[in-house]
Amino acid sequence: MTPQTFETERLSIHDWGPALADPKKRIALKTAFAAILTPPVLKPLPPPLQLSAVDRDLDRWMDDRAAEALCSTVALRASQKVVGLLILAPGATAAPPDLHVGYLFSESAWGRGYASELVVGLVQSFDAGDPVRLIGGVARENPASARVLEKAGFHRDTHLSDGETDIFVRSTGS
């Protein structure tokens, strides 16, 4: 049901499970995310995704993400440098299933169209399979992420949105 590995023109998306299980690859992931998870990257994310300045336990942060969702690294195809993370968390609805979509990118990757490319690629990979409803929540003060979802065919759901967060949905699959 979940395409955790796919490629776009410039990005390579891979399930991070095998890398987390391999001690050497885990160290490389931890190093990559130590550089990615800066205060500006973390600021718009919901509280469960925060990593405080006091408690920068990246191992626990990665394990928590892996326990709650399907996660994939986002790397540049040309260099295989990890520049982001795709998070797909199962929702409450079973038919069609809901998946909550989250993503984050390093500051150096901002403004290059990678988020739009990632989300469009994700939607395309789901369109080839069974029906799934993708859901993305965006803080009202983050209009750039709202535009990313809209470009990928998501629409704002006024019933699910509230005063602080806009919820966008998109159905995929056949």
VMD Tcl script that builds the backbone (N, CA, C; Angstrom):
set m [mol new atoms 522]
animate dup $m
set s [atomselect $m all]
$s set {name element resname resid chain x y z} {
  {N N MET 1 A 0.808 -1.194 0.000}
  {CA C MET 1 A 0.000 0.000 0.000}
  {C C MET 1 A 0.856 1.264 0.000}
  {N N THR 2 A 2.037 1.244 0.569}
  {CA C THR 2 A 2.811 2.473 0.697}
  {C C THR 2 A 4.099 2.421 -0.102}
  {N N PRO 3 A 4.196 3.250 -1.113}
  {CA C PRO 3 A 5.451 3.320 -1.866}
  {C C PRO 3 A 6.475 4.131 -1.085}
  {N N GLN 4 A 7.339 3.427 -0.383}
  {CA C GLN 4 A 8.357 4.107 0.412}
  {C C GLN 4 A 9.640 4.317 -0.377}
  {N N THR 5 A 9.720 3.725 -1.546}
  {CA C THR 5 A 10.903 3.864 -2.376}
  {C C THR 5 A 10.459 4.217 -3.784}
  {N N PHE 6 A 10.900 5.380 -4.254}
  {CA C PHE 6 A 10.612 5.808 -5.627}
  {C C PHE 6 A 11.622 6.887 -5.984}
  {N N GLU 7 A 11.636 7.260 -7.248}
  {CA C GLU 7 A 12.542 8.308 -7.689}
  {C C GLU 7 A 11.771 9.353 -8.472}
  {N N THR 8 A 12.295 10.562 -8.430}
  {CA C THR 8 A 11.798 11.645 -9.255}
  {C C THR 8 A 12.978 12.089 -10.112}
  {N N GLU 9 A 12.789 13.153 -10.849}
  {CA C GLU 9 A 13.871 13.620 -11.714}
  {C C GLU 9 A 15.165 13.889 -10.947}
  {N N ARG 10 A 15.043 14.515 -9.758}
  {CA C ARG 10 A 16.239 14.901 -9.004}
  {C C ARG 10 A 16.391 14.225 -7.655}
  {N N LEU 11 A 15.365 13.471 -7.232}
  {CA C LEU 11 A 15.369 12.915 -5.883}
  {C C LEU 11 A 15.278 11.403 -5.884}
  {N N SER 12 A 15.869 10.816 -4.864}
  {CA C SER 12 A 15.817 9.370 -4.644}
  {C C SER 12 A 15.250 9.158 -3.238}
  {N N ILE 13 A 14.118 8.468 -3.156}
  {CA C ILE 13 A 13.418 8.288 -1.889}
  {C C ILE 13 A 13.503 6.815 -1.510}
  {N N HIS 14 A 14.035 6.530 -0.301}
  {CA C HIS 14 A 14.230 5.145 0.135}
  {C C HIS 14 A 13.768 4.942 1.569}
  {N N ASP 15 A 13.090 3.832 1.798}
  {CA C ASP 15 A 12.702 3.420 3.150}
  {C C ASP 15 A 13.963 3.444 4.018}
  {N N TRP 16 A 13.876 4.102 5.153}
  {CA C TRP 16 A 15.075 4.203 5.988}
  {C C TRP 16 A 15.220 3.032 6.951}
  {N N GLY 17 A 14.264 2.108 6.976}
  {CA C GLY 17 A 14.316 0.968 7.885}
  {C C GLY 17 A 15.612 0.177 7.808}
  {N N PRO 18 A 16.039 -0.256 6.617}
  {CA C PRO 18 A 17.297 -1.018 6.528}
  {C C PRO 18 A 18.516 -0.224 7.033}
  {N N ALA 19 A 18.536 1.072 6.779}
  {CA C ALA 19 A 19.671 1.886 7.251}
  {C C ALA 19 A 19.650 2.025 8.777}
  {N N LEU 20 A 18.454 2.142 9.365}
  {CA C LEU 20 A 18.373 2.235 10.826}
  {C C LEU 20 A 18.848 0.955 11.496}
  {N N ALA 21 A 18.632 -0.182 10.835}
  {CA C ALA 21 A 18.998 -1.478 11.409}
  {C C ALA 21 A 20.485 -1.794 11.266}
  {N N ASP 22 A 21.171 -1.129 10.370}
  {CA C ASP 22 A 22.598 -1.368 10.131}
  {C C ASP 22 A 23.402 -0.328 10.916}
  {N N PRO 23 A 24.219 -0.749 11.904}
  {CA C PRO 23 A 24.922 0.221 12.759}
  {C C PRO 23 A 25.743 1.266 12.000}
  {N N LYS 24 A 26.450 0.882 10.957}
  {CA C LYS 24 A 27.266 1.854 10.213}
  {C C LYS 24 A 26.398 2.837 9.445}
  {N N LYS 25 A 25.347 2.328 8.801}
  {CA C LYS 25 A 24.452 3.208 8.045}
  {C C LYS 25 A 23.656 4.104 8.993}
  {N N ARG 26 A 23.344 3.597 10.176}
  {CA C ARG 26 A 22.612 4.402 11.159}
  {C C ARG 26 A 23.445 5.607 11.587}
  {N N ILE 27 A 24.743 5.407 11.779}
  {CA C ILE 27 A 25.624 6.517 12.135}
  {C C ILE 27 A 25.619 7.572 11.039}
  {N N ALA 28 A 25.646 7.134 9.783}
  {CA C ALA 28 A 25.610 8.080 8.664}
  {C C ALA 28 A 24.287 8.846 8.638}
  {N N LEU 29 A 23.177 8.148 8.907}
  {CA C LEU 29 A 21.874 8.819 8.968}
  {C C LEU 29 A 21.838 9.828 10.107}
  {N N LYS 30 A 22.350 9.420 11.238}
  {CA C LYS 30 A 22.358 10.306 12.409}
  {C C LYS 30 A 23.167 11.574 12.103}
  {N N THR 31 A 24.291 11.414 11.441}
  {CA C THR 31 A 25.116 12.561 11.056}
  {C C THR 31 A 24.358 13.462 10.093}
  {N N ALA 32 A 23.680 12.863 9.116}
  {CA C ALA 32 A 22.916 13.652 8.144}
  {C C ALA 32 A 21.806 14.432 8.836}
  {N N PHE 33 A 21.061 13.773 9.725}
  {CA C PHE 33 A 19.947 14.458 10.375}
  {C C PHE 33 A 20.407 15.448 11.447}
  {N N ALA 34 A 21.598 15.279 11.995}
  {CA C ALA 34 A 22.140 16.283 12.916}
  {C C ALA 34 A 22.320 17.609 12.172}
  {N N ALA 35 A 22.695 17.535 10.909}
  {CA C ALA 35 A 22.871 18.745 10.104}
  {C C ALA 35 A 21.538 19.283 9.583}
  {N N ILE 36 A 20.580 18.405 9.329}
  {CA C ILE 36 A 19.287 18.807 8.757}
  {C C ILE 36 A 18.373 19.438 9.799}
  {N N LEU 37 A 18.324 18.888 11.002}
  {CA C LEU 37 A 17.328 19.279 12.005}
  {C C LEU 37 A 17.740 20.532 12.769}
  {N N THR 38 A 17.807 21.629 12.058}
  {CA C THR 38 A 18.143 22.921 12.648}
  {C C THR 38 A 16.873 23.576 13.201}
  {N N PRO 39 A 17.005 24.571 14.067}
  {CA C PRO 39 A 15.806 25.244 14.589}
  {C C PRO 39 A 14.844 25.757 13.501}
  {N N PRO 40 A 15.333 26.372 12.406}
  {CA C PRO 40 A 14.377 26.809 11.378}
  {C C PRO 40 A 13.635 25.645 10.702}
  {N N VAL 41 A 14.279 24.491 10.559}
  {CA C VAL 41 A 13.623 23.324 9.965}
  {C C VAL 41 A 12.568 22.778 10.920}
  {N N LEU 42 A 12.890 22.727 12.193}
  {CA C LEU 42 A 11.983 22.166 13.189}
  {C C LEU 42 A 10.816 23.098 13.541}
  {N N LYS 43 A 11.003 24.398 13.416}
  {CA C LYS 43 A 10.015 25.377 13.897}
  {C C LYS 43 A 8.588 25.105 13.420}
  {N N PRO 44 A 8.323 24.864 12.123}
  {CA C PRO 44 A 6.923 24.699 11.699}
  {C C PRO 44 A 6.350 23.300 11.950}
  {N N LEU 45 A 7.152 22.394 12.482}
  {CA C LEU 45 A 6.693 21.019 12.666}
  {C C LEU 45 A 5.871 20.878 13.945}
  {N N PRO 46 A 4.958 19.905 13.963}
  {CA C PRO 46 A 4.142 19.698 15.168}
  {C C PRO 46 A 5.003 19.241 16.349}
  {N N PRO 47 A 4.506 19.419 17.571}
  {CA C PRO 47 A 5.285 19.089 18.777}
  {C C PRO 47 A 5.924 17.688 18.788}
  {N N PRO 48 A 5.250 16.634 18.331}
  {CA C PRO 48 A 5.907 15.319 18.395}
  {C C PRO 48 A 7.188 15.219 17.552}
  {N N LEU 49 A 7.328 16.101 16.561}
  {CA C LEU 49 A 8.517 16.057 15.704}
  {C C LEU 49 A 9.632 16.979 16.181}
  {N N GLN 50 A 9.412 17.686 17.260}
  {CA C GLN 50 A 10.419 18.616 17.756}
  {C C GLN 50 A 11.598 17.880 18.390}
  {N N LEU 51 A 12.721 18.527 18.366}
  {CA C LEU 51 A 13.951 18.039 18.983}
  {C C LEU 51 A 14.521 19.240 19.718}
  {N N SER 52 A 14.421 19.222 21.022}
  {CA C SER 52 A 14.816 20.406 21.783}
  {C C SER 52 A 16.329 20.593 21.761}
  {N N ALA 53 A 16.739 21.831 21.985}
  {CA C ALA 53 A 18.169 22.146 22.032}
  {C C ALA 53 A 18.834 21.446 23.211}
  {N N VAL 54 A 18.073 21.213 24.268}
  {CA C VAL 54 A 18.605 20.549 25.451}
  {C C VAL 54 A 18.756 19.048 25.202}
  {N N ASP 55 A 17.764 18.463 24.563}
  {CA C ASP 55 A 17.744 17.014 24.365}
  {C C ASP 55 A 17.882 16.693 22.882}
  {N N ARG 56 A 19.091 16.688 22.387}
  {CA C ARG 56 A 19.331 16.397 20.970}
  {C C ARG 56 A 19.653 14.916 20.791}
  {N N ASP 57 A 18.811 14.069 21.346}
  {CA C ASP 57 A 18.989 12.627 21.237}
  {C C ASP 57 A 18.444 12.164 19.884}
  {N N LEU 58 A 19.294 12.206 18.876}
  {CA C LEU 58 A 18.873 11.860 17.522}
  {C C LEU 58 A 18.497 10.393 17.391}
  {N N ASP 59 A 19.167 9.517 18.129}
  {CA C ASP 59 A 18.801 8.097 18.067}
  {C C ASP 59 A 17.352 7.905 18.503}
  {N N ARG 60 A 16.981 8.533 19.606}
  {CA C ARG 60 A 15.602 8.414 20.087}
  {C C ARG 60 A 14.634 9.062 19.106}
  {N N TRP 61 A 14.999 10.225 18.561}
  {CA C TRP 61 A 14.149 10.916 17.590}
  {C C TRP 61 A 13.893 10.023 16.382}
  {N N MET 62 A 14.947 9.398 15.852}
  {CA C MET 62 A 14.784 8.516 14.685}
  {C C MET 62 A 13.944 7.295 15.051}
  {N N ASP 63 A 14.197 6.697 16.204}
  {CA C ASP 63 A 13.414 5.533 16.635}
  {C C ASP 63 A 11.945 5.887 16.831}
  {N N ASP 64 A 11.670 7.059 17.389}
  {CA C ASP 64 A 10.289 7.490 17.568}
  {C C ASP 64 A 9.587 7.668 16.223}
  {N N ARG 65 A 10.263 8.266 15.254}
  {CA C ARG 65 A 9.669 8.432 13.927}
  {C C ARG 65 A 9.384 7.060 13.308}
  {N N ALA 66 A 10.336 6.142 13.415}
  {CA C ALA 66 A 10.170 4.805 12.828}
  {C C ALA 66 A 9.040 4.031 13.503}
  {N N ALA 67 A 8.817 4.264 14.793}
  {CA C ALA 67 A 7.769 3.547 15.521}
  {C C ALA 67 A 6.373 4.048 15.167}
  {N N GLU 68 A 6.260 5.312 14.802}
  {CA C GLU 68 A 4.940 5.888 14.574}
  {C C GLU 68 A 4.545 5.989 13.109}
  {N N ALA 69 A 5.501 5.818 12.194}
  {CA C ALA 69 A 5.193 6.060 10.784}
  {C C ALA 69 A 6.161 5.309 9.876}
  {N N LEU 70 A 5.810 5.305 8.608}
  {CA C LEU 70 A 6.710 4.790 7.579}
  {C C LEU 70 A 7.548 5.975 7.115}
  {N N CYS 71 A 8.854 5.856 7.236}
  {CA C CYS 71 A 9.739 6.974 6.923}
  {C C CYS 71 A 10.691 6.596 5.801}
  {N N SER 72 A 10.978 7.597 4.987}
  {CA C SER 72 A 11.921 7.420 3.885}
  {C C SER 72 A 12.858 8.609 3.830}
  {N N THR 73 A 14.120 8.332 3.579}
  {CA C THR 73 A 15.067 9.416 3.366}
  {C C THR 73 A 14.832 10.003 1.980}
  {N N VAL 74 A 15.121 11.269 1.854}
  {CA C VAL 74 A 15.047 11.958 0.567}
  {C C VAL 74 A 16.469 12.410 0.263}
  {N N ALA 75 A 17.018 11.880 -0.825}
  {CA C ALA 75 A 18.399 12.200 -1.197}
  {C C ALA 75 A 18.434 12.777 -2.610}
  {N N LEU 76 A 19.458 13.557 -2.868}
  {CA C LEU 76 A 19.680 14.054 -4.223}
  {C C LEU 76 A 20.187 12.898 -5.074}
  {N N ARG 77 A 19.587 12.668 -6.211}
  {CA C ARG 77 A 19.989 11.536 -7.063}
  {C C ARG 77 A 21.445 11.644 -7.509}
  {N N ALA 78 A 21.874 12.842 -7.831}
  {CA C ALA 78 A 23.219 13.020 -8.366}
  {C C ALA 78 A 24.303 12.664 -7.368}
  {N N SER 79 A 24.104 13.025 -6.096}
  {CA C SER 79 A 25.148 12.821 -5.088}
  {C C SER 79 A 24.783 11.810 -4.008}
  {N N GLN 80 A 23.512 11.443 -3.918}
  {CA C GLN 80 A 22.956 10.595 -2.845}
  {C C GLN 80 A 23.074 11.241 -1.466}
  {N N LYS 81 A 23.262 12.558 -1.437}
  {CA C LYS 81 A 23.286 13.292 -0.170}
  {C C LYS 81 A 21.858 13.380 0.366}
  {N N VAL 82 A 21.670 12.973 1.622}
  {CA C VAL 82 A 20.354 13.038 2.255}
  {C C VAL 82 A 20.052 14.497 2.580}
  {N N VAL 83 A 18.895 14.963 2.069}
  {CA C VAL 83 A 18.496 16.355 2.282}
  {C C VAL 83 A 17.123 16.465 2.942}
  {N N GLY 84 A 16.472 15.321 3.218}
  {CA C GLY 84 A 15.151 15.414 3.814}
  {C C GLY 84 A 14.600 14.088 4.274}
  {N N LEU 85 A 13.374 14.150 4.749}
  {CA C LEU 85 A 12.679 12.982 5.274}
  {C C LEU 85 A 11.219 13.048 4.846}
  {N N LEU 86 A 10.686 11.923 4.394}
  {CA C LEU 86 A 9.266 11.763 4.072}
  {C C LEU 86 A 8.656 10.885 5.149}
  {N N ILE 87 A 7.537 11.324 5.713}
  {CA C ILE 87 A 6.869 10.596 6.791}
  {C C ILE 87 A 5.446 10.277 6.355}
  {N N LEU 88 A 5.067 9.003 6.416}
  {CA C LEU 88 A 3.719 8.557 6.077}
  {C C LEU 88 A 3.143 7.845 7.291}
  {N N ALA 89 A 2.209 8.503 7.968}
  {CA C ALA 89 A 1.632 7.955 9.200}
  {C C ALA 89 A 0.222 7.449 8.927}
  {N N PRO 90 A -0.051 6.194 9.292}
  {CA C PRO 90 A -1.402 5.658 9.088}
  {C C PRO 90 A -2.440 6.459 9.862}
  {N N GLY 91 A -3.580 6.673 9.207}
  {CA C GLY 91 A -4.681 7.387 9.841}
  {C C GLY 91 A -5.718 6.426 10.378}
  {N N ALA 92 A -6.843 6.976 10.790}
  {CA C ALA 92 A -7.890 6.181 11.433}
  {C C ALA 92 A -8.832 5.503 10.442}
  {N N THR 93 A -8.960 6.035 9.250}
  {CA C THR 93 A -9.916 5.497 8.293}
  {C C THR 93 A -9.344 4.279 7.586}
  {N N ALA 94 A -10.181 3.251 7.432}
  {CA C ALA 94 A -9.703 1.999 6.832}
  {C C ALA 94 A -10.073 1.861 5.362}
  {N N ALA 95 A -11.181 2.459 4.910}
  {CA C ALA 95 A -11.598 2.244 3.528}
  {C C ALA 95 A -12.096 3.544 2.907}
  {N N PRO 96 A -11.353 4.158 2.010}
  {CA C PRO 96 A -9.962 3.837 1.716}
  {C C PRO 96 A -9.078 4.272 2.883}
  {N N PRO 97 A -7.917 3.674 3.015}
  {CA C PRO 97 A -7.047 4.034 4.137}
  {C C PRO 97 A -6.542 5.472 4.027}
  {N N ASP 98 A -6.374 6.098 5.176}
  {CA C ASP 98 A -5.781 7.434 5.260}
  {C C ASP 98 A -4.301 7.297 5.541}
  {N N LEU 99 A -3.516 8.154 4.924}
  {CA C LEU 99 A -2.099 8.290 5.259}
  {C C LEU 99 A -1.813 9.771 5.441}
  {N N HIS 100 A -1.277 10.113 6.603}
  {CA C HIS 100 A -0.881 11.486 6.858}
  {C C HIS 100 A 0.526 11.689 6.309}
  {N N VAL 101 A 0.673 12.683 5.459}
  {CA C VAL 101 A 1.929 12.950 4.766}
  {C C VAL 101 A 2.652 14.086 5.467}
  {N N GLY 102 A 3.904 13.855 5.792}
  {CA C GLY 102 A 4.754 14.891 6.342}
  {C C GLY 102 A 6.106 14.837 5.672}
  {N N TYR 103 A 6.777 15.948 5.639}
  {CA C TYR 103 A 8.119 15.975 5.049}
  {C C TYR 103 A 8.881 17.138 5.655}
  {N N LEU 104 A 10.175 17.013 5.613}
  {CA C LEU 104 A 11.037 18.110 6.020}
  {C C LEU 104 A 12.282 18.066 5.150}
  {N N PHE 105 A 12.862 19.237 4.951}
  {CA C PHE 105 A 14.065 19.374 4.131}
  {C C PHE 105 A 15.084 20.244 4.856}
  {N N SER 106 A 16.350 19.992 4.569}
  {CA C SER 106 A 17.420 20.826 5.110}
  {C C SER 106 A 17.261 22.245 4.576}
  {N N GLU 107 A 17.766 23.197 5.330}
  {CA C GLU 107 A 17.692 24.588 4.884}
  {C C GLU 107 A 18.351 24.769 3.520}
  {N N SER 108 A 19.433 24.048 3.267}
  {CA C SER 108 A 20.130 24.186 1.982}
  {C C SER 108 A 19.285 23.707 0.808}
  {N N ALA 109 A 18.245 22.933 1.073}
  {CA C ALA 109 A 17.371 22.420 0.012}
  {C C ALA 109 A 16.133 23.301 -0.199}
  {N N TRP 110 A 15.934 24.273 0.660}
  {CA C TRP 110 A 14.749 25.134 0.547}
  {C C TRP 110 A 14.810 25.984 -0.727}
  {N N GLY 111 A 13.646 26.239 -1.298}
  {CA C GLY 111 A 13.538 27.142 -2.438}
  {C C GLY 111 A 13.995 26.554 -3.756}
  {N N ARG 112 A 14.192 25.259 -3.820}
  {CA C ARG 112 A 14.676 24.613 -5.042}
  {C C ARG 112 A 13.611 23.737 -5.706}
  {N N GLY 113 A 12.405 23.724 -5.140}
  {CA C GLY 113 A 11.331 22.930 -5.714}
  {C C GLY 113 A 11.342 21.464 -5.323}
  {N N TYR 114 A 12.202 21.079 -4.388}
  {CA C TYR 114 A 12.291 19.669 -3.996}
  {C C TYR 114 A 11.022 19.175 -3.305}
  {N N ALA 115 A 10.417 20.002 -2.472}
  {CA C ALA 115 A 9.204 19.566 -1.764}
  {C C ALA 115 A 8.089 19.285 -2.761}
  {N N SER 116 A 7.889 20.177 -3.726}
  {CA C SER 116 A 6.862 19.945 -4.750}
  {C C SER 116 A 7.168 18.686 -5.551}
  {N N GLU 117 A 8.419 18.515 -5.908}
  {CA C GLU 117 A 8.821 17.327 -6.671}
  {C C GLU 117 A 8.578 16.053 -5.868}
  {N N LEU 118 A 8.893 16.087 -4.577}
  {CA C LEU 118 A 8.676 14.931 -3.709}
  {C C LEU 118 A 7.188 14.582 -3.623}
  {N N VAL 119 A 6.347 15.565 -3.337}
  {CA C VAL 119 A 4.923 15.287 -3.134}
  {C C VAL 119 A 4.252 14.864 -4.444}
  {N N VAL 120 A 4.602 15.483 -5.554}
  {CA C VAL 120 A 4.053 15.057 -6.846}
  {C C VAL 120 A 4.494 13.621 -7.136}
  {N N GLY 121 A 5.756 13.295 -6.885}
  {CA C GLY 121 A 6.246 11.924 -7.093}
  {C C GLY 121 A 5.539 10.924 -6.200}
  {N N LEU 122 A 5.277 11.317 -4.956}
  {CA C LEU 122 A 4.556 10.451 -4.030}
  {C C LEU 122 A 3.151 10.177 -4.547}
  {N N VAL 123 A 2.455 11.215 -4.966}
  {CA C VAL 123 A 1.096 11.058 -5.488}
  {C C VAL 123 A 1.113 10.145 -6.718}
  {N N GLN 124 A 2.051 10.348 -7.611}
  {CA C GLN 124 A 2.140 9.510 -8.814}
  {C C GLN 124 A 2.378 8.048 -8.440}
  {N N SER 125 A 3.194 7.806 -7.435}
  {CA C SER 125 A 3.464 6.415 -7.040}
  {C C SER 125 A 2.220 5.776 -6.428}
  {N N PHE 126 A 1.394 6.559 -5.736}
  {CA C PHE 126 A 0.146 6.036 -5.183}
  {C C PHE 126 A -0.934 5.880 -6.245}
  {N N ASP 127 A -0.930 6.739 -7.255}
  {CA C ASP 127 A -1.958 6.668 -8.297}
  {C C ASP 127 A -1.953 5.334 -9.030}
  {N N ALA 128 A -0.827 4.645 -9.020}
  {CA C ALA 128 A -0.722 3.361 -9.709}
  {C C ALA 128 A -1.282 2.202 -8.883}
  {N N GLY 129 A -1.675 2.454 -7.650}
  {CA C GLY 129 A -2.106 1.365 -6.772}
  {C C GLY 129 A -3.548 1.489 -6.319}
  {N N ASP 130 A -3.830 0.846 -5.195}
  {CA C ASP 130 A -5.163 0.860 -4.598}
  {C C ASP 130 A -5.498 2.256 -4.055}
  {N N PRO 131 A -6.789 2.534 -3.897}
  {CA C PRO 131 A -7.184 3.843 -3.376}
  {C C PRO 131 A -6.618 4.125 -1.978}
  {N N VAL 132 A -6.119 5.336 -1.813}
  {CA C VAL 132 A -5.593 5.829 -0.543}
  {C C VAL 132 A -5.962 7.306 -0.464}
  {N N ARG 133 A -6.299 7.772 0.726}
  {CA C ARG 133 A -6.537 9.201 0.917}
  {C C ARG 133 A -5.327 9.772 1.645}
  {N N LEU 134 A -4.639 10.680 0.978}
  {CA C LEU 134 A -3.469 11.344 1.550}
  {C C LEU 134 A -3.927 12.621 2.240}
  {N N ILE 135 A -3.377 12.856 3.442}
  {CA C ILE 135 A -3.765 14.015 4.244}
  {C C ILE 135 A -2.496 14.748 4.670}
  {N N GLY 136 A -2.493 16.050 4.477}
  {CA C GLY 136 A -1.363 16.865 4.904}
  {C C GLY 136 A -1.831 18.036 5.730}
  {N N GLY 137 A -1.243 18.231 6.894}
  {CA C GLY 137 A -1.562 19.362 7.746}
  {C C GLY 137 A -0.476 20.414 7.645}
  {N N VAL 138 A -0.898 21.668 7.537}
  {CA C VAL 138 A 0.047 22.768 7.374}
  {C C VAL 138 A -0.323 23.888 8.337}
  {N N ALA 139 A 0.639 24.338 9.120}
  {CA C ALA 139 A 0.408 25.493 9.988}
  {C C ALA 139 A 0.083 26.700 9.117}
  {N N ARG 140 A -0.860 27.497 9.565}
  {CA C ARG 140 A -1.307 28.659 8.768}
  {C C ARG 140 A -0.142 29.603 8.431}
  {N N GLU 141 A 0.866 29.641 9.297}
  {CA C GLU 141 A 1.999 30.545 9.020}
  {C C GLU 141 A 3.023 29.925 8.075}
  {N N ASN 142 A 2.673 28.816 7.420}
  {CA C ASN 142 A 3.582 28.155 6.479}
  {C C ASN 142 A 2.910 28.011 5.104}
  {N N PRO 143 A 2.632 29.139 4.436}
  {CA C PRO 143 A 1.924 29.073 3.157}
  {C C PRO 143 A 2.703 28.349 2.054}
  {N N ALA 144 A 4.024 28.299 2.168}
  {CA C ALA 144 A 4.802 27.599 1.143}
  {C C ALA 144 A 4.455 26.112 1.117}
  {N N SER 145 A 4.270 25.499 2.283}
  {CA C SER 145 A 3.899 24.082 2.316}
  {C C SER 145 A 2.486 23.873 1.793}
  {N N ALA 146 A 1.604 24.828 2.039}
  {CA C ALA 146 A 0.245 24.729 1.491}
  {C C ALA 146 A 0.307 24.736 -0.039}
  {N N ARG 147 A 1.140 25.589 -0.613}
  {CA C ARG 147 A 1.277 25.646 -2.072}
  {C C ARG 147 A 1.844 24.337 -2.627}
  {N N VAL 148 A 2.776 23.725 -1.898}
  {CA C VAL 148 A 3.335 22.441 -2.326}
  {C C VAL 148 A 2.215 21.417 -2.473}
  {N N LEU 149 A 1.352 21.321 -1.476}
  {CA C LEU 149 A 0.259 20.356 -1.515}
  {C C LEU 149 A -0.737 20.687 -2.625}
  {N N GLU 150 A -1.050 21.951 -2.790}
  {CA C GLU 150 A -1.986 22.347 -3.846}
  {C C GLU 150 A -1.443 22.008 -5.232}
  {N N LYS 151 A -0.147 22.197 -5.440}
  {CA C LYS 151 A 0.459 21.855 -6.737}
  {C C LYS 151 A 0.335 20.367 -7.040}
  {N N ALA 152 A 0.273 19.553 -5.987}
  {CA C ALA 152 A 0.169 18.095 -6.167}
  {C C ALA 152 A -1.288 17.634 -6.195}
  {N N GLY 153 A -2.229 18.578 -6.281}
  {CA C GLY 153 A -3.631 18.213 -6.408}
  {C C GLY 153 A -4.395 18.058 -5.108}
  {N N PHE 154 A -3.801 18.423 -3.982}
  {CA C PHE 154 A -4.504 18.398 -2.704}
  {C C PHE 154 A -5.455 19.602 -2.650}
  {N N HIS 155 A -6.535 19.467 -1.902}
  {CA C HIS 155 A -7.425 20.600 -1.672}
  {C C HIS 155 A -7.656 20.760 -0.173}
  {N N ARG 156 A -7.880 22.003 0.219}
  {CA C ARG 156 A -8.102 22.306 1.635}
  {C C ARG 156 A -9.462 21.777 2.048}
  {N N ASP 157 A -9.493 21.047 3.152}
  {CA C ASP 157 A -10.735 20.521 3.701}
  {C C ASP 157 A -11.148 21.419 4.857}
  {N N THR 158 A -12.194 22.192 4.647}
  {CA C THR 158 A -12.624 23.158 5.661}
  {C C THR 158 A -13.157 22.473 6.915}
  {N N HIS 159 A -13.687 21.255 6.783}
  {CA C HIS 159 A -14.229 20.541 7.939}
  {C C HIS 159 A -13.117 20.017 8.855}
  {N N LEU 160 A -11.967 19.669 8.268}
  {CA C LEU 160 A -10.855 19.138 9.055}
  {C C LEU 160 A -9.911 20.232 9.548}
  {N N SER 161 A -9.906 21.377 8.878}
  {CA C SER 161 A -9.013 22.482 9.237}
  {C C SER 161 A -9.529 23.187 10.481}
  {N N ASP 162 A -8.616 23.875 11.171}
  {CA C ASP 162 A -9.010 24.674 12.322}
  {C C ASP 162 A -8.301 26.024 12.249}
  {N N GLY 163 A -8.349 26.791 13.301}
  {CA C GLY 163 A -7.775 28.133 13.302}
  {C C GLY 163 A -6.267 28.189 13.157}
  {N N GLU 164 A -5.584 27.116 13.493}
  {CA C GLU 164 A -4.119 27.105 13.442}
  {C C GLU 164 A -3.557 26.281 12.292}
  {N N THR 165 A -4.305 25.236 11.878}
  {CA C THR 165 A -3.782 24.291 10.898}
  {C C THR 165 A -4.777 24.089 9.758}
  {N N ASP 166 A -4.277 24.215 8.539}
  {CA C ASP 166 A -5.071 23.868 7.363}
  {C C ASP 166 A -4.794 22.417 7.023}
  {N N ILE 167 A -5.848 21.653 6.799}
  {CA C ILE 167 A -5.730 20.249 6.423}
  {C C ILE 167 A -6.070 20.112 4.952}
  {N N PHE 168 A -5.164 19.467 4.219}
  {CA C PHE 168 A -5.338 19.257 2.781}
  {C C PHE 168 A -5.471 17.762 2.532}
  {N N VAL 169 A -6.335 17.386 1.596}
  {CA C VAL 169 A -6.564 15.980 1.276}
  {C C VAL 169 A -6.486 15.759 -0.219}
  {N N ARG 170 A -6.128 14.517 -0.574}
  {CA C ARG 170 A -6.104 14.110 -1.978}
  {C C ARG 170 A -6.319 12.610 -2.034}
  {N N SER 171 A -7.271 12.175 -2.860}
  {CA C SER 171 A -7.493 10.751 -3.070}
  {C C SER 171 A -6.623 10.277 -4.206}
  {N N THR 172 A -6.092 9.073 -4.077}
  {CA C THR 172 A -5.230 8.500 -5.098}
  {C C THR 172 A -5.687 7.079 -5.414}
  {N N GLY 173 A -5.051 6.484 -6.397}
  {CA C GLY 173 A -5.320 5.088 -6.731}
  {C C GLY 173 A -6.537 4.933 -7.620}
  {N N SER 174 A -6.751 3.676 -7.984}
  {CA C SER 174 A -7.852 3.398 -8.903}
  {C C SER 174 A -9.098 2.937 -8.179}
}
mol reanalyze $m
mol bondsrecalc $m
mol representation Tube
mol addrep $m
